[in-house]
């Protein structure tokens, strides 16, 4: 029977660990490291195994697994940051693609769903999507395909500012398991429109690979 997921009951999940109950080093969103202890009911974990090279543009994307553990309370959650290193405001599009909202893996087995709005004023408040999953309380496989509106939205990042969003890791409705183990690559193409009209628009692709493991 499908399970309706509408609220995130867990608070302050722990970071990446090799085995449940053991402390481990977790990558922080700023590139540092923190030592956290995983929850006792963790059934899996997600880590960022690889990242593609940064594009030669004024915006620099980053990703980190801020809540890497999968439990009955929550799936793993990633934080995506896009830094504007330019001295002027830039406009990015498409605004969902640039922070990997609704992005599917190359394997089509995993999908990233919004766990927050997009914000340029610091980390936004978490707000998991209201979706149905199937397979049990600790299963994060979607019961059906997610319908996404066909639009092209843009978002503005101020000079030296950062765009931040959180996304949750889900198994697609036709995935082989509740959250397929192994590596899953994600890639997004986006455009950069500088404020200076004399500077041409640019586009680039950037991505990363997630490793999903059972605990």
Protein Blocks (a to p, Z undefined) as FASTA:
>chain_A
ZZddfbdfbghiadddfbghiacddddfkopacdddddfklcbdcddfbdcddddbfbdc
ddddfblcccfkbccddddddddfbfbdcddddfklmnopaiacfklpaccddfbdcdfe
bjadddddddddehijklccdfbdcddddddddddddehiacdddddddddfkbcbfbdg
djdddddddddddfblkbccdddddddddddddZZ
